[in-house]
Amino acid sequence: MTSPKKQRHVKLSGDVKGSYVIEETLADGRFVVAPEWPSPETSAHAMLERAGGRGMSPEEFDKHFGDLPSDGES
């Protein structure tokens, strides 16, 4: 088995911000990049914040979902 290729990282700022990995280097010198996974920018908290949402408080969760069964219960 061959070892996976070590990924090179870049940090973007400006209109697009965050940690990215270089997926491919094109012949003309351009890079194809993808978000680093996992990273602070790909956390559930960051995605909720970008979408204008927020996590539920325990009280809100209970009010919305009620008593959910735990593993092994029906």
mmJSON file of the N, C-alpha and C atoms, coordinates in Angstrom:
{"data_MODEL":{"atom_site":{
"group_PDB":["ATOM","ATOM","ATOM","ATOM","ATOM","ATOM","ATOM","ATOM","ATOM","ATOM","ATOM","ATOM","ATOM","ATOM","ATOM","ATOM","ATOM","ATOM","ATOM","ATOM","ATOM","ATOM","ATOM","ATOM","ATOM","ATOM","ATOM","ATOM","ATOM","ATOM","ATOM","ATOM","ATOM","ATOM","ATOM","ATOM","ATOM","ATOM","ATOM","ATOM","ATOM","ATOM","ATOM","ATOM","ATOM","ATOM","ATOM","ATOM","ATOM","ATOM","ATOM","ATOM","ATOM","ATOM","ATOM","ATOM","ATOM","ATOM","ATOM","ATOM","ATOM","ATOM","ATOM","ATOM","ATOM","ATOM","ATOM","ATOM","ATOM","ATOM","ATOM","ATOM","ATOM","ATOM","ATOM","ATOM","ATOM","ATOM","ATOM","ATOM","ATOM","ATOM","ATOM","ATOM","ATOM","ATOM","ATOM","ATOM","ATOM","ATOM","ATOM","ATOM","ATOM","ATOM","ATOM","ATOM","ATOM","ATOM","ATOM","ATOM","ATOM","ATOM","ATOM","ATOM","ATOM","ATOM","ATOM","ATOM","ATOM","ATOM","ATOM","ATOM","ATOM","ATOM","ATOM","ATOM","ATOM","ATOM","ATOM","ATOM","ATOM","ATOM","ATOM","ATOM","ATOM","ATOM","ATOM","ATOM","ATOM","ATOM","ATOM","ATOM","ATOM","ATOM","ATOM","ATOM","ATOM","ATOM","ATOM","ATOM","ATOM","ATOM","ATOM","ATOM","ATOM","ATOM","ATOM","ATOM","ATOM","ATOM","ATOM","ATOM","ATOM","ATOM","ATOM","ATOM","ATOM","ATOM","ATOM","ATOM","ATOM","ATOM","ATOM","ATOM","ATOM","ATOM","ATOM","ATOM","ATOM","ATOM","ATOM","ATOM","ATOM","ATOM","ATOM","ATOM","ATOM","ATOM","ATOM","ATOM","ATOM","ATOM","ATOM","ATOM","ATOM","ATOM","ATOM","ATOM","ATOM","ATOM","ATOM","ATOM","ATOM","ATOM","ATOM","ATOM","ATOM","ATOM","ATOM","ATOM","ATOM","ATOM","ATOM","ATOM","ATOM","ATOM","ATOM","ATOM","ATOM","ATOM","ATOM","ATOM","ATOM","ATOM","ATOM","ATOM","ATOM","ATOM","ATOM","ATOM","ATOM","ATOM"],
"id":[1,2,3,4,5,6,7,8,9,10,11,12,13,14,15,16,17,18,19,20,21,22,23,24,25,26,27,28,29,30,31,32,33,34,35,36,37,38,39,40,41,42,43,44,45,46,47,48,49,50,51,52,53,54,55,56,57,58,59,60,61,62,63,64,65,66,67,68,69,70,71,72,73,74,75,76,77,78,79,80,81,82,83,84,85,86,87,88,89,90,91,92,93,94,95,96,97,98,99,100,101,102,103,104,105,106,107,108,109,110,111,112,113,114,115,116,117,118,119,120,121,122,123,124,125,126,127,128,129,130,131,132,133,134,135,136,137,138,139,140,141,142,143,144,145,146,147,148,149,150,151,152,153,154,155,156,157,158,159,160,161,162,163,164,165,166,167,168,169,170,171,172,173,174,175,176,177,178,179,180,181,182,183,184,185,186,187,188,189,190,191,192,193,194,195,196,197,198,199,200,201,202,203,204,205,206,207,208,209,210,211,212,213,214,215,216,217,218,219,220,221,222],
"type_symbol":["N","C","C","N","C","C","N","C","C","N","C","C","N","C","C","N","C","C","N","C","C","N","C","C","N","C","C","N","C","C","N","C","C","N","C","C","N","C","C","N","C","C","N","C","C","N","C","C","N","C","C","N","C","C","N","C","C","N","C","C","N","C","C","N","C","C","N","C","C","N","C","C","N","C","C","N","C","C","N","C","C","N","C","C","N","C","C","N","C","C","N","C","C","N","C","C","N","C","C","N","C","C","N","C","C","N","C","C","N","C","C","N","C","C","N","C","C","N","C","C","N","C","C","N","C","C","N","C","C","N","C","C","N","C","C","N","C","C","N","C","C","N","C","C","N","C","C","N","C","C","N","C","C","N","C","C","N","C","C","N","C","C","N","C","C","N","C","C","N","C","C","N","C","C","N","C","C","N","C","C","N","C","C","N","C","C","N","C","C","N","C","C","N","C","C","N","C","C","N","C","C","N","C","C","N","C","C","N","C","C","N","C","C","N","C","C","N","C","C","N","C","C"],
"label_atom_id":["N","CA","C","N","CA","C","N","CA","C","N","CA","C","N","CA","C","N","CA","C","N","CA","C","N","CA","C","N","CA","C","N","CA","C","N","CA","C","N","CA","C","N","CA","C","N","CA","C","N","CA","C","N","CA","C","N","CA","C","N","CA","C","N","CA","C","N","CA","C","N","CA","C","N","CA","C","N","CA","C","N","CA","C","N","CA","C","N","CA","C","N","CA","C","N","CA","C","N","CA","C","N","CA","C","N","CA","C","N","CA","C","N","CA","C","N","CA","C","N","CA","C","N","CA","C","N","CA","C","N","CA","C","N","CA","C","N","CA","C","N","CA","C","N","CA","C","N","CA","C","N","CA","C","N","CA","C","N","CA","C","N","CA","C","N","CA","C","N","CA","C","N","CA","C","N","CA","C","N","CA","C","N","CA","C","N","CA","C","N","CA","C","N","CA","C","N","CA","C","N","CA","C","N","CA","C","N","CA","C","N","CA","C","N","CA","C","N","CA","C","N","CA","C","N","CA","C","N","CA","C","N","CA","C","N","CA","C","N","CA","C","N","CA","C","N","CA","C","N","CA","C","N","CA","C","N","CA","C"],
"label_alt_id":[null,null,null,null,null,null,null,null,null,null,null,null,null,null,null,null,null,null,null,null,null,null,null,null,null,null,null,null,null,null,null,null,null,null,null,null,null,null,null,null,null,null,null,null,null,null,null,null,null,null,null,null,null,null,null,null,null,null,null,null,null,null,null,null,null,null,null,null,null,null,null,null,null,null,null,null,null,null,null,null,null,null,null,null,null,null,null,null,null,null,null,null,null,null,null,null,null,null,null,null,null,null,null,null,null,null,null,null,null,null,null,null,null,null,null,null,null,null,null,null,null,null,null,null,null,null,null,null,null,null,null,null,null,null,null,null,null,null,null,null,null,null,null,null,null,null,null,null,null,null,null,null,null,null,null,null,null,null,null,null,null,null,null,null,null,null,null,null,null,null,null,null,null,null,null,null,null,null,null,null,null,null,null,null,null,null,null,null,null,null,null,null,null,null,null,null,null,null,null,null,null,null,null,null,null,null,null,null,null,null,null,null,null,null,null,null,null,null,null,null,null,null],
"label_comp_id":["MET","MET","MET","THR","THR","THR","SER","SER","SER","PRO","PRO","PRO","LYS","LYS","LYS","LYS","LYS","LYS","GLN","GLN","GLN","ARG","ARG","ARG","HIS","HIS","HIS","VAL","VAL","VAL","LYS","LYS","LYS","LEU","LEU","LEU","SER","SER","SER","GLY","GLY","GLY","ASP","ASP","ASP","VAL","VAL","VAL","LYS","LYS","LYS","GLY","GLY","GLY","SER","SER","SER","TYR","TYR","TYR","VAL","VAL","VAL","ILE","ILE","ILE","GLU","GLU","GLU","GLU","GLU","GLU","THR","THR","THR","LEU","LEU","LEU","ALA","ALA","ALA","ASP","ASP","ASP","GLY","GLY","GLY","ARG","ARG","ARG","PHE","PHE","PHE","VAL","VAL","VAL","VAL","VAL","VAL","ALA","ALA","ALA","PRO","PRO","PRO","GLU","GLU","GLU","TRP","TRP","TRP","PRO","PRO","PRO","SER","SER","SER","PRO","PRO","PRO","GLU","GLU","GLU","THR","THR","THR","SER","SER","SER","ALA","ALA","ALA","HIS","HIS","HIS","ALA","ALA","ALA","MET","MET","MET","LEU","LEU","LEU","GLU","GLU","GLU","ARG","ARG","ARG","ALA","ALA","ALA","GLY","GLY","GLY","GLY","GLY","GLY","ARG","ARG","ARG","GLY","GLY","GLY","MET","MET","MET","SER","SER","SER","PRO","PRO","PRO","GLU","GLU","GLU","GLU","GLU","GLU","PHE","PHE","PHE","ASP","ASP","ASP","LYS","LYS","LYS","HIS","HIS","HIS","PHE","PHE","PHE","GLY","GLY","GLY","ASP","ASP","ASP","LEU","LEU","LEU","PRO","PRO","PRO","SER","SER","SER","ASP","ASP","ASP","GLY","GLY","GLY","GLU","GLU","GLU","SER","SER","SER"],
"label_asym_id":["A","A","A","A","A","A","A","A","A","A","A","A","A","A","A","A","A","A","A","A","A","A","A","A","A","A","A","A","A","A","A","A","A","A","A","A","A","A","A","A","A","A","A","A","A","A","A","A","A","A","A","A","A","A","A","A","A","A","A","A","A","A","A","A","A","A","A","A","A","A","A","A","A","A","A","A","A","A","A","A","A","A","A","A","A","A","A","A","A","A","A","A","A","A","A","A","A","A","A","A","A","A","A","A","A","A","A","A","A","A","A","A","A","A","A","A","A","A","A","A","A","A","A","A","A","A","A","A","A","A","A","A","A","A","A","A","A","A","A","A","A","A","A","A","A","A","A","A","A","A","A","A","A","A","A","A","A","A","A","A","A","A","A","A","A","A","A","A","A","A","A","A","A","A","A","A","A","A","A","A","A","A","A","A","A","A","A","A","A","A","A","A","A","A","A","A","A","A","A","A","A","A","A","A","A","A","A","A","A","A","A","A","A","A","A","A","A","A","A","A","A","A"],
"label_entity_id":["1","1","1","1","1","1","1","1","1","1","1","1","1","1","1","1","1","1","1","1","1","1","1","1","1","1","1","1","1","1","1","1","1","1","1","1","1","1","1","1","1","1","1","1","1","1","1","1","1","1","1","1","1","1","1","1","1","1","1","1","1","1","1","1","1","1","1","1","1","1","1","1","1","1","1","1","1","1","1","1","1","1","1","1","1","1","1","1","1","1","1","1","1","1","1","1","1","1","1","1","1","1","1","1","1","1","1","1","1","1","1","1","1","1","1","1","1","1","1","1","1","1","1","1","1","1","1","1","1","1","1","1","1","1","1","1","1","1","1","1","1","1","1","1","1","1","1","1","1","1","1","1","1","1","1","1","1","1","1","1","1","1","1","1","1","1","1","1","1","1","1","1","1","1","1","1","1","1","1","1","1","1","1","1","1","1","1","1","1","1","1","1","1","1","1","1","1","1","1","1","1","1","1","1","1","1","1","1","1","1","1","1","1","1","1","1","1","1","1","1","1","1"],
"label_seq_id":[1,1,1,2,2,2,3,3,3,4,4,4,5,5,5,6,6,6,7,7,7,8,8,8,9,9,9,10,10,10,11,11,11,12,12,12,13,13,13,14,14,14,15,15,15,16,16,16,17,17,17,18,18,18,19,19,19,20,20,20,21,21,21,22,22,22,23,23,23,24,24,24,25,25,25,26,26,26,27,27,27,28,28,28,29,29,29,30,30,30,31,31,31,32,32,32,33,33,33,34,34,34,35,35,35,36,36,36,37,37,37,38,38,38,39,39,39,40,40,40,41,41,41,42,42,42,43,43,43,44,44,44,45,45,45,46,46,46,47,47,47,48,48,48,49,49,49,50,50,50,51,51,51,52,52,52,53,53,53,54,54,54,55,55,55,56,56,56,57,57,57,58,58,58,59,59,59,60,60,60,61,61,61,62,62,62,63,63,63,64,64,64,65,65,65,66,66,66,67,67,67,68,68,68,69,69,69,70,70,70,71,71,71,72,72,72,73,73,73,74,74,74],
"pdbx_PDB_ins_code":[null,null,null,null,null,null,null,null,null,null,null,null,null,null,null,null,null,null,null,null,null,null,null,null,null,null,null,null,null,null,null,null,null,null,null,null,null,null,null,null,null,null,null,null,null,null,null,null,null,null,null,null,null,null,null,null,null,null,null,null,null,null,null,null,null,null,null,null,null,null,null,null,null,null,null,null,null,null,null,null,null,null,null,null,null,null,null,null,null,null,null,null,null,null,null,null,null,null,null,null,null,null,null,null,null,null,null,null,null,null,null,null,null,null,null,null,null,null,null,null,null,null,null,null,null,null,null,null,null,null,null,null,null,null,null,null,null,null,null,null,null,null,null,null,null,null,null,null,null,null,null,null,null,null,null,null,null,null,null,null,null,null,null,null,null,null,null,null,null,null,null,null,null,null,null,null,null,null,null,null,null,null,null,null,null,null,null,null,null,null,null,null,null,null,null,null,null,null,null,null,null,null,null,null,null,null,null,null,null,null,null,null,null,null,null,null,null,null,null,null,null,null],
"Cartn_x":[0.853,0.0,0.886,0.552,1.321,0.79,1.691,1.247,0.553,-0.45,-1.151,-0.205,-0.417,0.399,0.143,1.225,1.074,0.423,-0.645,-1.371,-0.695,-0.66,-0.156,-1.346,-1.133,-2.189,-1.982,-3.093,-3.061,-4.109,-3.871,-4.823,-5.276,-6.582,-7.12,-7.676,-7.579,-8.188,-8.772,-9.651,-10.336,-11.793,-12.346,-13.748,-13.979,-12.993,-13.053,-11.978,-12.358,-11.421,-11.41,-10.288,-10.238,-9.043,-9.001,-7.928,-8.337,-7.477,-7.748,-6.566,-6.814,-5.744,-5.682,-4.482,-4.305,-4.593,-5.652,-6.049,-5.241,-4.914,-4.227,-3.502,-2.344,-1.62,-1.707,-2.28,-2.46,-1.182,-1.064,0.141,0.446,-0.593,-0.376,-0.093,0.063,0.401,-0.776,-2.013,-3.181,-3.344,-3.979,-4.27,-5.759,-6.089,-7.456,-7.445,-8.271,-8.27,-9.623,-9.604,-10.815,-10.694,-11.828,-11.752,-11.047,-10.209,-9.548,-10.615,-10.52,-11.536,-10.868,-11.137,-11.944,-11.115,-11.795,-11.132,-12.116,-11.637,-12.563,-13.662,-13.343,-14.327,-15.4,-15.101,-16.064,-16.759,-16.583,-17.239,-18.742,-19.499,-20.948,-21.28,-20.55,-20.79,-20.58,-19.482,-19.191,-20.25,-20.697,-21.716,-23.043,-23.42,-24.643,-24.553,-23.41,-23.23,-23.323,-22.686,-22.756,-24.181,-24.981,-26.363,-27.314,-26.787,-27.623,-28.387,-27.957,-28.644,-27.878,-28.362,-27.691,-28.133,-27.375,-27.735,-28.893,-29.618,-30.728,-30.2,-30.843,-30.543,-31.145,-30.696,-31.307,-32.819,-33.266,-34.701,-35.454,-34.888,-35.516,-35.551,-34.48,-34.426,-35.537,-35.653,-36.693,-38.085,-38.309,-39.624,-39.948,-38.95,-39.164,-39.273,-38.398,-38.339,-38.986,-39.197,-39.799,-38.877,-39.476,-38.691,-38.391,-37.14,-36.731,-36.24,-36.52,-36.02,-34.501,-33.863,-32.421,-32.167,-30.931,-30.587,-31.238,-31.788,-32.387,-33.837,-34.355,-35.743,-36.581,-37.838,-38.707,-39.784],
"Cartn_y":[-1.184,0.0,1.231,2.189,3.426,4.398,5.2,6.171,7.333,7.913,9.041,10.221,10.963,12.142,13.205,13.778,14.831,16.043,16.523,17.66,18.963,19.89,21.226,22.095,22.972,23.816,25.267,25.98,27.421,28.072,29.291,30.078,31.226,31.324,32.384,33.511,34.724,35.881,36.756,37.639,38.477,38.068,38.005,37.607,36.172,35.315,33.923,33.758,33.261,33.103,31.663,31.234,29.931,29.101,27.889,26.944,26.013,25.873,25.033,24.114,23.026,22.147,22.24,22.108,22.132,20.73,20.61,19.324,18.994,20.03,19.814,21.094,20.935,22.06,21.91,22.908,22.86,23.287,22.913,23.192,24.685,25.521,26.965,27.631,26.825,27.359,27.599,27.473,27.655,26.447,26.674,25.611,25.311,24.06,23.648,23.384,24.134,24.009,23.52,22.929,22.463,22.824,23.034,23.347,22.227,22.62,21.638,20.965,19.674,18.935,18.031,18.015,19.024,20.269,21.344,22.609,23.478,24.568,25.462,25.986,26.166,26.696,25.659,24.379,23.328,22.732,23.35,22.849,23.122,22.361,22.563,23.982,24.477,25.833,26.868,26.738,27.702,27.641,26.429,26.302,26.902,26.676,27.276,28.796,29.313,30.766,31.376,30.731,31.243,31.215,30.245,30.12,31.016,31.734,32.617,31.884,30.684,29.893,29.899,29.106,28.929,27.592,27.086,25.845,26.062,24.992,25.075,24.951,25.626,25.427,24.078,23.503,22.24,22.37,23.514,23.72,23.753,24.448,24.499,23.109,22.351,20.997,20.137,20.172,19.388,19.808,21.101,21.592,21.122,21.148,20.782,19.274,18.494,17.055,16.204,16.759,15.979,14.875,13.798,12.665,11.718,11.689,10.782,9.475,8.34,7.082,7.018,6.352,6.153,4.806,4.467,3.204,2.03,1.109,-0.078,0.099,1.322,1.544,1.728,1.418,1.62,2.63],
"Cartn_z":[0.0,0.0,0.0,-0.858,-0.901,0.136,0.669,1.671,0.972,1.624,1.001,0.825,-0.254,-0.55,0.518,1.023,2.035,1.381,1.995,1.438,1.839,0.886,1.161,1.552,2.52,3.052,2.639,2.477,2.24,3.133,3.523,4.313,3.427,3.19,2.348,3.211,2.688,3.346,2.249,2.625,1.637,1.566,0.348,0.195,0.647,0.461,0.911,1.968,3.13,4.235,4.692,5.242,5.863,5.451,6.006,5.75,4.619,3.638,2.472,2.205,1.491,1.036,-0.481,-1.019,-2.464,-2.991,-3.782,-4.351,-5.596,-6.375,-7.648,-8.046,-8.667,-9.246,-10.757,-11.422,-12.869,-13.58,-14.849,-15.636,-15.721,-15.687,-15.799,-14.448,-13.379,-12.064,-11.144,-11.656,-10.792,-9.879,-8.744,-7.787,-7.778,-7.553,-7.243,-5.74,-4.995,-3.534,-3.037,-1.849,-1.181,0.295,0.975,2.404,3.165,4.098,4.953,5.813,5.947,6.705,7.685,8.933,9.627,9.903,10.105,10.426,11.194,11.776,12.474,11.553,10.265,9.322,8.953,9.157,8.797,10.024,11.174,12.378,12.309,13.056,13.089,13.551,14.527,15.038,13.929,13.168,12.105,11.01,10.647,9.605,10.058,11.312,11.854,11.824,12.237,12.281,10.878,9.883,8.512,7.972,8.418,7.957,8.749,9.733,10.533,11.62,11.948,12.976,14.281,15.2,16.487,17.06,17.994,18.663,19.624,19.891,20.851,22.271,23.187,24.601,24.999,26.095,26.549,26.746,27.224,27.436,26.104,25.101,23.783,23.144,23.318,22.768,23.375,24.707,25.382,24.931,24.796,24.373,22.95,22.067,20.673,20.462,21.112,20.86,21.942,23.119,24.194,24.667,25.165,25.651,24.5,24.069,23.006,23.628,22.999,23.552,23.42,24.377,24.306,23.634,23.401,22.762,23.491,22.723,23.311,23.732,23.687,24.057,22.794,22.888,21.725,22.027],
"occupancy":[1.0,1.0,1.0,1.0,1.0,1.0,1.0,1.0,1.0,1.0,1.0,1.0,1.0,1.0,1.0,1.0,1.0,1.0,1.0,1.0,1.0,1.0,1.0,1.0,1.0,1.0,1.0,1.0,1.0,1.0,1.0,1.0,1.0,1.0,1.0,1.0,1.0,1.0,1.0,1.0,1.0,1.0,1.0,1.0,1.0,1.0,1.0,1.0,1.0,1.0,1.0,1.0,1.0,1.0,1.0,1.0,1.0,1.0,1.0,1.0,1.0,1.0,1.0,1.0,1.0,1.0,1.0,1.0,1.0,1.0,1.0,1.0,1.0,1.0,1.0,1.0,1.0,1.0,1.0,1.0,1.0,1.0,1.0,1.0,1.0,1.0,1.0,1.0,1.0,1.0,1.0,1.0,1.0,1.0,1.0,1.0,1.0,1.0,1.0,1.0,1.0,1.0,1.0,1.0,1.0,1.0,1.0,1.0,1.0,1.0,1.0,1.0,1.0,1.0,1.0,1.0,1.0,1.0,1.0,1.0,1.0,1.0,1.0,1.0,1.0,1.0,1.0,1.0,1.0,1.0,1.0,1.0,1.0,1.0,1.0,1.0,1.0,1.0,1.0,1.0,1.0,1.0,1.0,1.0,1.0,1.0,1.0,1.0,1.0,1.0,1.0,1.0,1.0,1.0,1.0,1.0,1.0,1.0,1.0,1.0,1.0,1.0,1.0,1.0,1.0,1.0,1.0,1.0,1.0,1.0,1.0,1.0,1.0,1.0,1.0,1.0,1.0,1.0,1.0,1.0,1.0,1.0,1.0,1.0,1.0,1.0,1.0,1.0,1.0,1.0,1.0,1.0,1.0,1.0,1.0,1.0,1.0,1.0,1.0,1.0,1.0,1.0,1.0,1.0,1.0,1.0,1.0,1.0,1.0,1.0,1.0,1.0,1.0,1.0,1.0,1.0,1.0,1.0,1.0,1.0,1.0,1.0],
"B_iso_or_equiv":[0.0,0.0,0.0,0.0,0.0,0.0,0.0,0.0,0.0,0.0,0.0,0.0,0.0,0.0,0.0,0.0,0.0,0.0,0.0,0.0,0.0,0.0,0.0,0.0,0.0,0.0,0.0,0.0,0.0,0.0,0.0,0.0,0.0,0.0,0.0,0.0,0.0,0.0,0.0,0.0,0.0,0.0,0.0,0.0,0.0,0.0,0.0,0.0,0.0,0.0,0.0,0.0,0.0,0.0,0.0,0.0,0.0,0.0,0.0,0.0,0.0,0.0,0.0,0.0,0.0,0.0,0.0,0.0,0.0,0.0,0.0,0.0,0.0,0.0,0.0,0.0,0.0,0.0,0.0,0.0,0.0,0.0,0.0,0.0,0.0,0.0,0.0,0.0,0.0,0.0,0.0,0.0,0.0,0.0,0.0,0.0,0.0,0.0,0.0,0.0,0.0,0.0,0.0,0.0,0.0,0.0,0.0,0.0,0.0,0.0,0.0,0.0,0.0,0.0,0.0,0.0,0.0,0.0,0.0,0.0,0.0,0.0,0.0,0.0,0.0,0.0,0.0,0.0,0.0,0.0,0.0,0.0,0.0,0.0,0.0,0.0,0.0,0.0,0.0,0.0,0.0,0.0,0.0,0.0,0.0,0.0,0.0,0.0,0.0,0.0,0.0,0.0,0.0,0.0,0.0,0.0,0.0,0.0,0.0,0.0,0.0,0.0,0.0,0.0,0.0,0.0,0.0,0.0,0.0,0.0,0.0,0.0,0.0,0.0,0.0,0.0,0.0,0.0,0.0,0.0,0.0,0.0,0.0,0.0,0.0,0.0,0.0,0.0,0.0,0.0,0.0,0.0,0.0,0.0,0.0,0.0,0.0,0.0,0.0,0.0,0.0,0.0,0.0,0.0,0.0,0.0,0.0,0.0,0.0,0.0,0.0,0.0,0.0,0.0,0.0,0.0,0.0,0.0,0.0,0.0,0.0,0.0],
"pdbx_formal_charge":[null,null,null,null,null,null,null,null,null,null,null,null,null,null,null,null,null,null,null,null,null,null,null,null,null,null,null,null,null,null,null,null,null,null,null,null,null,null,null,null,null,null,null,null,null,null,null,null,null,null,null,null,null,null,null,null,null,null,null,null,null,null,null,null,null,null,null,null,null,null,null,null,null,null,null,null,null,null,null,null,null,null,null,null,null,null,null,null,null,null,null,null,null,null,null,null,null,null,null,null,null,null,null,null,null,null,null,null,null,null,null,null,null,null,null,null,null,null,null,null,null,null,null,null,null,null,null,null,null,null,null,null,null,null,null,null,null,null,null,null,null,null,null,null,null,null,null,null,null,null,null,null,null,null,null,null,null,null,null,null,null,null,null,null,null,null,null,null,null,null,null,null,null,null,null,null,null,null,null,null,null,null,null,null,null,null,null,null,null,null,null,null,null,null,null,null,null,null,null,null,null,null,null,null,null,null,null,null,null,null,null,null,null,null,null,null,null,null,null,null,null,null],
"auth_seq_id":[1,1,1,2,2,2,3,3,3,4,4,4,5,5,5,6,6,6,7,7,7,8,8,8,9,9,9,10,10,10,11,11,11,12,12,12,13,13,13,14,14,14,15,15,15,16,16,16,17,17,17,18,18,18,19,19,19,20,20,20,21,21,21,22,22,22,23,23,23,24,24,24,25,25,25,26,26,26,27,27,27,28,28,28,29,29,29,30,30,30,31,31,31,32,32,32,33,33,33,34,34,34,35,35,35,36,36,36,37,37,37,38,38,38,39,39,39,40,40,40,41,41,41,42,42,42,43,43,43,44,44,44,45,45,45,46,46,46,47,47,47,48,48,48,49,49,49,50,50,50,51,51,51,52,52,52,53,53,53,54,54,54,55,55,55,56,56,56,57,57,57,58,58,58,59,59,59,60,60,60,61,61,61,62,62,62,63,63,63,64,64,64,65,65,65,66,66,66,67,67,67,68,68,68,69,69,69,70,70,70,71,71,71,72,72,72,73,73,73,74,74,74],
"auth_comp_id":["MET","MET","MET","THR","THR","THR","SER","SER","SER","PRO","PRO","PRO","LYS","LYS","LYS","LYS","LYS","LYS","GLN","GLN","GLN","ARG","ARG","ARG","HIS","HIS","HIS","VAL","VAL","VAL","LYS","LYS","LYS","LEU","LEU","LEU","SER","SER","SER","GLY","GLY","GLY","ASP","ASP","ASP","VAL","VAL","VAL","LYS","LYS","LYS","GLY","GLY","GLY","SER","SER","SER","TYR","TYR","TYR","VAL","VAL","VAL","ILE","ILE","ILE","GLU","GLU","GLU","GLU","GLU","GLU","THR","THR","THR","LEU","LEU","LEU","ALA","ALA","ALA","ASP","ASP","ASP","GLY","GLY","GLY","ARG","ARG","ARG","PHE","PHE","PHE","VAL","VAL","VAL","VAL","VAL","VAL","ALA","ALA","ALA","PRO","PRO","PRO","GLU","GLU","GLU","TRP","TRP","TRP","PRO","PRO","PRO","SER","SER","SER","PRO","PRO","PRO","GLU","GLU","GLU","THR","THR","THR","SER","SER","SER","ALA","ALA","ALA","HIS","HIS","HIS","ALA","ALA","ALA","MET","MET","MET","LEU","LEU","LEU","GLU","GLU","GLU","ARG","ARG","ARG","ALA","ALA","ALA","GLY","GLY","GLY","GLY","GLY","GLY","ARG","ARG","ARG","GLY","GLY","GLY","MET","MET","MET","SER","SER","SER","PRO","PRO","PRO","GLU","GLU","GLU","GLU","GLU","GLU","PHE","PHE","PHE","ASP","ASP","ASP","LYS","LYS","LYS","HIS","HIS","HIS","PHE","PHE","PHE","GLY","GLY","GLY","ASP","ASP","ASP","LEU","LEU","LEU","PRO","PRO","PRO","SER","SER","SER","ASP","ASP","ASP","GLY","GLY","GLY","GLU","GLU","GLU","SER","SER","SER"],
"auth_asym_id":["A","A","A","A","A","A","A","A","A","A","A","A","A","A","A","A","A","A","A","A","A","A","A","A","A","A","A","A","A","A","A","A","A","A","A","A","A","A","A","A","A","A","A","A","A","A","A","A","A","A","A","A","A","A","A","A","A","A","A","A","A","A","A","A","A","A","A","A","A","A","A","A","A","A","A","A","A","A","A","A","A","A","A","A","A","A","A","A","A","A","A","A","A","A","A","A","A","A","A","A","A","A","A","A","A","A","A","A","A","A","A","A","A","A","A","A","A","A","A","A","A","A","A","A","A","A","A","A","A","A","A","A","A","A","A","A","A","A","A","A","A","A","A","A","A","A","A","A","A","A","A","A","A","A","A","A","A","A","A","A","A","A","A","A","A","A","A","A","A","A","A","A","A","A","A","A","A","A","A","A","A","A","A","A","A","A","A","A","A","A","A","A","A","A","A","A","A","A","A","A","A","A","A","A","A","A","A","A","A","A","A","A","A","A","A","A","A","A","A","A","A","A"],
"auth_atom_id":["N","CA","C","N","CA","C","N","CA","C","N","CA","C","N","CA","C","N","CA","C","N","CA","C","N","CA","C","N","CA","C","N","CA","C","N","CA","C","N","CA","C","N","CA","C","N","CA","C","N","CA","C","N","CA","C","N","CA","C","N","CA","C","N","CA","C","N","CA","C","N","CA","C","N","CA","C","N","CA","C","N","CA","C","N","CA","C","N","CA","C","N","CA","C","N","CA","C","N","CA","C","N","CA","C","N","CA","C","N","CA","C","N","CA","C","N","CA","C","N","CA","C","N","CA","C","N","CA","C","N","CA","C","N","CA","C","N","CA","C","N","CA","C","N","CA","C","N","CA","C","N","CA","C","N","CA","C","N","CA","C","N","CA","C","N","CA","C","N","CA","C","N","CA","C","N","CA","C","N","CA","C","N","CA","C","N","CA","C","N","CA","C","N","CA","C","N","CA","C","N","CA","C","N","CA","C","N","CA","C","N","CA","C","N","CA","C","N","CA","C","N","CA","C","N","CA","C","N","CA","C","N","CA","C","N","CA","C","N","CA","C","N","CA","C","N","CA","C","N","CA","C","N","CA","C","N","CA","C"],
"pdbx_PDB_model_num":[1,1,1,1,1,1,1,1,1,1,1,1,1,1,1,1,1,1,1,1,1,1,1,1,1,1,1,1,1,1,1,1,1,1,1,1,1,1,1,1,1,1,1,1,1,1,1,1,1,1,1,1,1,1,1,1,1,1,1,1,1,1,1,1,1,1,1,1,1,1,1,1,1,1,1,1,1,1,1,1,1,1,1,1,1,1,1,1,1,1,1,1,1,1,1,1,1,1,1,1,1,1,1,1,1,1,1,1,1,1,1,1,1,1,1,1,1,1,1,1,1,1,1,1,1,1,1,1,1,1,1,1,1,1,1,1,1,1,1,1,1,1,1,1,1,1,1,1,1,1,1,1,1,1,1,1,1,1,1,1,1,1,1,1,1,1,1,1,1,1,1,1,1,1,1,1,1,1,1,1,1,1,1,1,1,1,1,1,1,1,1,1,1,1,1,1,1,1,1,1,1,1,1,1,1,1,1,1,1,1,1,1,1,1,1,1,1,1,1,1,1,1]
}}}
